[in-house]
Amino acid sequence: MSSTSSIDIDVDRRLQERHWFISRILWVIMLALVLVALLGLTGSGGALSRQHVAAGAAELDIPRVGRWSATDHLAVKVDQPAPNGLEILLPAKFAEIFAVEAVSPRPSSVTATAEGHRYTFDSSAEPGQRSIVFSIRPSRILLSSHMGRFEVNGARTADLPIAVLP
């Protein structure tokens, strides 16, 4: 028997090279998506999923990227509260997108104004850090949009961008 027999297969080298090229491009895209998710730009954790800003003596921890219909939180920390209590303004545009499900501790009053919702908290004169946590849930999907300026005891933040992904 002769060993010179071969399989008769038509090979289209150009088609195969095009397939390899497209496969490599798709692997790079997949790697980029995984890195974006690990950094937190898809919401729900990661180094870039939250933004920390200052408003006077207060520090706000606000989501940068949220997930539609998923509960998140907005935290406000104040080292020395004002003797008259603590007043936090959530901008009107923020209230259009996010529903406040709970606030801990419970505010003494909530007032709806043209600028947004103003939450007032009683405070003791004792020194120490105070922390207020708002449990929030986005009601719709939103590409990156500026929410307005948050305010704590008259001190305002910059106009903060927030995105809500599906």
SERO-4910 file (N, C-alpha, C, O; in steps of 0.05 Angstrom, whole numbers):
BEGIN
 pado doro    nc1    nc2    nc3   cac1   cac2   cac3    cc1    cc2    cc3    oc1    oc2    oc3
  Met    A     16    -23      0      0      0      0     17     25      0     38     26     13
  Ser    A      9     44    -15     25     68    -18     17     89      3     -7     91      9
  Ser    A     36    104     14     30    124     33     28    152     21     29    172     35
  Thr    A     24    153     -4     22    179    -18     -7    188    -20    -12    210    -31
  Ser    A    -26    173    -10    -54    182    -12    -59    204      8    -49    203     30
  Ser    A    -75    223      0    -82    245     18   -112    250     17   -126    241     -1
  Ile    A   -121    265     37   -150    271     37   -154    295     18   -139    314     18
  Asp    A   -175    292      3   -181    313    -16   -199    334     -3   -224    331     -3
  Ile    A   -187    356      7   -202    377     21   -195    404      8   -172    410      4
  Asp    A   -216    419      1   -211    445    -10   -207    464     14   -224    466     32
  Val    A   -185    478     14   -178    496     36   -178    525     25   -164    531      6
  Asp    A   -194    542     38   -194    570     31   -179    585     52   -190    592     73
  Arg    A   -153    589     47   -135    601     67   -145    630     74   -143    637     98
  Arg    A   -154    646     55   -163    673     61   -187    673     80   -188    690     98
  Leu    A   -206    655     76   -229    653     94   -220    645    122   -230    657    142
  Gln    A   -202    627    124   -192    618    151   -177    641    165   -181    645    189
  Glu    A   -161    656    151   -147    679    163   -166    700    171   -162    713    192
  Arg    A   -187    705    156   -208    725    163   -222    716    189   -227    732    207
  His    A   -228    690    191   -241    679    215   -223    683    239   -232    691    261
  Trp    A   -197    677    237   -178    681    259   -177    710    267   -177    716    291
  Phe    A   -176    729    248   -175    757    254   -200    766    269   -198    780    289
  Ile    A   -223    758    260   -248    766    273   -250    754    301   -259    767    320
  Ser    A   -240    729    304   -240    716    331   -222    732    350   -230    736    373
  Arg    A   -199    741    341   -181    756    359   -194    783    367   -192    792    390
  Ile    A   -207    796    348   -221    822    354   -242    817    375   -244    833    394
  Leu    A   -258    796    372   -279    791    391   -268    784    419   -280    791    439
  Trp    A   -245    770    420   -233    764    446   -223    790    460   -225    793    484
  Val    A   -213    809    444   -204    835    456   -228    850    466   -227    862    488
  Ile    A   -251    850    451   -275    863    461   -285    850    486   -293    864    505
  Met    A   -285    824    488   -294    810    512   -276    817    536   -286    821    558
  Leu    A   -250    818    532   -231    825    553   -237    854    562   -236    859    586
  Ala    A   -242    872    544   -249    900    551   -274    901    568   -276    916    588
  Leu    A   -295    886    561   -319    885    576   -315    874    604   -327    884    624
  Val    A   -298    854    607   -292    843    634   -278    863    651   -284    866    674
  Leu    A   -259    878    639   -244    899    654   -263    921    662   -261    931    685
  Val    A   -281    929    645   -301    950    652   -318    941    675   -324    957    693
  Ala    A   -326    916    675   -343    905    697   -327    904    723   -338    911    744
  Leu    A   -302    895    721   -286    894    746   -280    921    758   -278    924    782
  Leu    A   -278    942    742   -274    969    752   -300    981    764   -298   1000    779
  Gly    A   -322    969    758   -347    978    770   -364    996    752   -384   1008    761
  Leu    A   -357    998    727   -372   1015    709   -397   1002    698   -410   1012    680
  Thr    A   -404    978    709   -430    966    703   -448    966    727   -469    953    727
  Gly    A   -440    980    748   -456    981    773   -451    958    791   -437    939    784
  Ser    A   -462    961    815   -461    939    836   -433    931    844   -427    908    845
  Gly    A   -417    951    850   -391    945    862   -368    951    843   -372    955    818
  Gly    A   -344    953    854   -321    961    838   -311    988    846   -326   1004    857
  Ala    A   -286    994    839   -273   1019    847   -286   1043    836   -287   1064    849
  Leu    A   -297   1042    812   -308   1066    799   -339   1067    800   -351   1085    787
  Ser    A   -352   1049    815   -381   1049    815   -393   1070    834   -417   1076    832
  Arg    A   -377   1082    851   -387   1102    870   -370   1127    868   -347   1127    859
  Gln    A   -382   1149    877   -367   1175    878   -369   1186    906   -390   1186    918
  His    A   -346   1196    916   -345   1207    942   -339   1237    939   -319   1245    927
  Val    A   -357   1254    948   -355   1283    945   -359   1296    972   -371   1285    991
  Ala    A   -349   1320    974   -351   1336    999   -371   1359    995   -372   1371    973
  Ala    A   -386   1364   1016   -403   1388   1016   -399   1401   1043   -411   1394   1063
  Gly    A   -380   1420   1044   -373   1432   1069   -359   1411   1086   -339   1399   1078
  Ala    A   -368   1408   1111   -356   1388   1129   -367   1360   1125   -359   1341   1139
  Ala    A   -386   1357   1107   -399   1331   1102   -386   1316   1079   -375   1328   1061
  Glu    A   -387   1290   1081   -377   1273   1059   -401   1256   1049   -414   1243   1065
  Leu    A   -405   1256   1023   -427   1241   1010   -416   1218    994   -396   1221    979
  Asp    A   -428   1195    997   -421   1171    982   -445   1165    964   -466   1155    974
  Ile    A   -443   1171    938   -465   1170    920   -458   1150    897   -435   1150    888
  Pro    A   -477   1134    888   -471   1117    865   -465   1132    840   -478   1152    834
  Arg    A   -445   1124    825   -438   1135    799   -453   1120    778   -462   1131    758
  Val    A   -455   1094    782   -469   1076    763   -488   1059    780   -479   1044    798
  Gly    A   -513   1061    773   -533   1044    787   -545   1024    768   -542   1025    744
  Arg    A   -560   1005    780   -574    985    764   -603    990    767   -613    994    789
  Trp    A   -617    989    744   -646    994    744   -660    974    762   -655    950    760
  Ser    A   -677    984    779   -694    968    797   -678    953    818   -689    935    831
  Ala    A   -653    961    823   -637    948    844   -633    969    866   -628    992    861
  Thr    A   -636    960    891   -632    978    914   -603    985    917   -585    968    914
  Asp    A   -598   1010    923   -572   1021    927   -573   1039    952   -594   1041    964
  His    A   -551   1052    958   -552   1071    981   -537   1096    975   -519   1097    958
  Leu    A   -545   1117    989   -532   1143    988   -526   1149   1018   -544   1150   1034
  Ala    A   -500   1153   1024   -493   1157   1052   -481   1186   1056   -467   1195   1039
  Val    A   -489   1198   1078   -479   1225   1085   -466   1222   1112   -479   1213   1131
  Lys    A   -441   1231   1114   -426   1230   1140   -418   1259   1147   -407   1273   1130
  Val    A   -424   1267   1172   -418   1293   1181   -403   1290   1208   -412   1276   1226
  Asp    A   -379   1303   1210   -364   1301   1235   -376   1317   1257   -381   1306   1279
  Gln    A   -382   1342   1253   -394   1359   1274   -420   1371   1263   -419   1389   1247
  Pro    A   -443   1360   1271   -468   1372   1261   -473   1400   1272   -462   1407   1292
  Ala    A   -489   1415   1257   -496   1442   1266   -513   1440   1291   -527   1420   1295
  Pro    A   -512   1459   1309   -528   1458   1333   -558   1457   1328   -574   1447   1345
  Asn    A   -567   1467   1305   -595   1467   1299   -604   1441   1284   -627   1439   1276
  Gly    A   -586   1422   1282   -593   1397   1268   -578   1395   1241   -559   1410   1236
  Leu    A   -588   1378   1225   -575   1372   1199   -596   1373   1178   -618   1363   1181
  Glu    A   -590   1387   1156   -609   1391   1134   -595   1381   1108   -574   1390   1101
  Ile    A   -609   1362   1094   -598   1351   1069   -618   1355   1047   -642   1349   1050
  Leu    A   -608   1366   1024   -625   1370   1001   -617   1351    979   -594   1351    970
  Leu    A   -636   1334    971   -632   1317    947   -644   1331    924   -668   1338    924
  Pro    A   -629   1336    902   -639   1352    879   -664   1341    867   -670   1317    868
  Ala    A   -680   1358    854   -705   1350    842   -701   1329    820   -717   1310    818
  Lys    A   -680   1332    804   -676   1313    782   -669   1286    794   -676   1265    782
  Phe    A   -654   1285    816   -648   1260    829   -674   1246    839   -677   1222    836
  Ala    A   -692   1262    849   -718   1251    859   -735   1241    836   -752   1223    840
  Glu    A   -731   1251    812   -746   1241    789   -737   1213    780   -753   1197    770
  Ile    A   -712   1207    784   -700   1182    776   -700   1161    799   -706   1138    794
  Phe    A   -694   1170    823   -690   1152    845   -713   1155    865   -720   1177    873
  Ala    A   -723   1132    874   -743   1132    896   -728   1127    922   -712   1109    924
  Val    A   -734   1143    942   -722   1139    969   -740   1119    983   -763   1126    990
  Glu    A   -730   1095    988   -746   1074   1001   -745   1076   1032   -765   1070   1045
  Ala    A   -723   1084   1042   -720   1086   1071   -697   1105   1078   -679   1110   1061
  Val    A   -699   1117   1101   -678   1135   1111   -671   1126   1139   -689   1123   1156
  Ser    A   -645   1123   1145   -637   1116   1172   -616   1135   1182   -595   1138   1169
  Pro    A   -620   1149   1204   -644   1150   1221   -666   1165   1207   -662   1179   1187
  Arg    A   -690   1162   1218   -714   1174   1207   -712   1205   1210   -705   1215   1231
  Pro    A   -718   1220   1188   -716   1249   1190   -739   1260   1207   -760   1248   1209
  Ser    A   -734   1284   1219   -755   1297   1234   -776   1309   1215   -799   1312   1222
  Ser    A   -767   1317   1191   -786   1328   1171   -774   1325   1143   -750   1325   1139
  Val    A   -792   1324   1124   -785   1324   1096   -802   1344   1082   -827   1344   1085
  Thr    A   -789   1362   1067   -804   1383   1053   -797   1382   1023   -773   1381   1016
  Ala    A   -818   1382   1007   -814   1383    978   -812   1412    969   -830   1428    974
  Thr    A   -790   1420    957   -786   1447    947   -781   1446    917   -779   1424    905
  Ala    A   -779   1469    904   -773   1470    876   -745   1459    870   -740   1449    848
  Glu    A   -727   1462    889   -699   1452    885   -698   1422    889   -680   1409    878
  Gly    A   -716   1410    905   -715   1381    911   -727   1375    937   -743   1391    948
  His    A   -720   1353    949   -731   1344    975   -711   1351    996   -687   1344    995
  Arg    A   -720   1366   1016   -703   1375   1039   -710   1358   1063   -732   1359   1073
  Tyr    A   -690   1343   1072   -693   1326   1096   -680   1340   1120   -657   1349   1118
  Thr    A   -694   1341   1142   -684   1354   1166   -682   1333   1188   -700   1317   1192
  Phe    A   -659   1333   1201   -653   1313   1222   -646   1328   1248   -631   1348   1247
  Asp    A   -657   1319   1270   -649   1330   1296   -622   1319   1303   -615   1297   1296
  Ser    A   -607   1334   1318   -580   1325   1325   -574   1333   1354   -582   1354   1363
  Ser    A   -559   1316   1367   -550   1323   1395   -525   1340   1393   -512   1341   1372
  Ala    A   -519   1353   1415   -495   1370   1416   -470   1355   1421   -448   1366   1421
  Glu    A   -472   1329   1426   -448   1313   1432   -430   1311   1407   -440   1309   1385
  Pro    A   -404   1312   1412   -385   1310   1389   -385   1282   1378   -392   1263   1392
  Gly    A   -377   1280   1353   -375   1253   1340   -387   1254   1313   -400   1273   1304
  Gln    A   -381   1233   1299   -390   1231   1271   -419   1222   1269   -428   1204   1283
  Arg    A   -435   1235   1252   -462   1227   1246   -463   1215   1218   -449   1224   1200
  Ser    A   -480   1195   1215   -483   1182   1189   -512   1178   1183   -528   1168   1199
  Ile    A   -520   1187   1159   -547   1184   1149   -546   1167   1124   -530   1173   1106
  Val    A   -563   1146   1122   -562   1129   1099   -590   1129   1086   -610   1123   1099
  Phe    A   -591   1135   1060   -615   1135   1044   -615   1109   1028   -596   1104   1013
  Ser    A   -636   1093   1030   -639   1070   1013   -654   1078    988   -677   1087    990
  Ile    A   -641   1076    965   -652   1087    941   -655   1065    919   -641   1045    920
  Arg    A   -674   1070    901   -678   1051    879   -685   1067    854   -703   1083    853
  Pro    A   -669   1063    832   -675   1077    807   -700   1066    794   -705   1042    793
  Ser    A   -716   1084    784   -742   1076    772   -741   1073    742   -759   1062    730
  Arg    A   -719   1082    730   -717   1079    701   -687   1079    692   -670   1087    707
  Ile    A   -683   1070    668   -656   1069    657   -648   1097    647   -665   1112    637
  Leu    A   -623   1105    652   -614   1132    645   -585   1131    638   -568   1121    654
  Leu    A   -578   1141    614   -550   1144    608   -539   1166    625   -555   1182    636
  Ser    A   -514   1169    627   -501   1188    644   -514   1216    642   -515   1227    620
  Ser    A   -524   1225    664   -538   1251    665   -531   1265    691   -527   1252    712
  His    A   -529   1291    690   -523   1307    714   -549   1309    731   -570   1317    721
  Met    A   -546   1303    757   -569   1302    775   -574   1329    789   -595   1333    800
  Gly    A   -555   1346    788   -558   1371    803   -539   1372    826   -521   1355    829
  Arg    A   -542   1392    843   -524   1395    866   -538   1386    892   -560   1395    899
  Phe    A   -524   1368    906   -534   1359    932   -525   1380    953   -505   1394    948
  Glu    A   -539   1383    974   -533   1403    994   -535   1392   1022   -553   1377   1029
  Val    A   -515   1399   1039   -515   1391   1067   -510   1416   1083   -489   1428   1082
  Asn    A   -530   1424   1099   -529   1448   1116   -519   1473   1100   -502   1488   1110
  Gly    A   -529   1476   1076   -523   1500   1060   -499   1497   1042   -496   1513   1024
  Ala    A   -482   1477   1047   -458   1473   1030   -466   1454   1007   -477   1433   1012
  Arg    A   -459   1462    983   -467   1447    959   -444   1431    947   -420   1439    950
  Thr    A   -451   1409    934   -431   1394    919   -430   1404    890   -446   1422    883
  Ala    A   -413   1393    874   -413   1399    845   -437   1385    833   -450   1368    846
  Asp    A   -443   1390    808   -465   1377    794   -455   1349    787   -437   1346    771
  Leu    A   -467   1329    799   -457   1301    797   -471   1285    775   -495   1285    773
  Pro    A   -454   1271    759   -466   1253    738   -472   1226    750   -456   1215    766
  Ile    A   -494   1214    742   -502   1187    751   -514   1173    726   -529   1185    711
  Ala    A   -507   1148    723   -519   1132    701   -534   1108    714   -526   1098    735
  Val    A   -556   1100    701   -571   1077    710   -572   1057    687   -583   1063    665
  Leu    A   -560   1034    691   -559   1014    670   -581    993    674   -591    989    696
  Pro    A   -588    979    652   -608    958    655   -598    934    671   -613    915    675
***
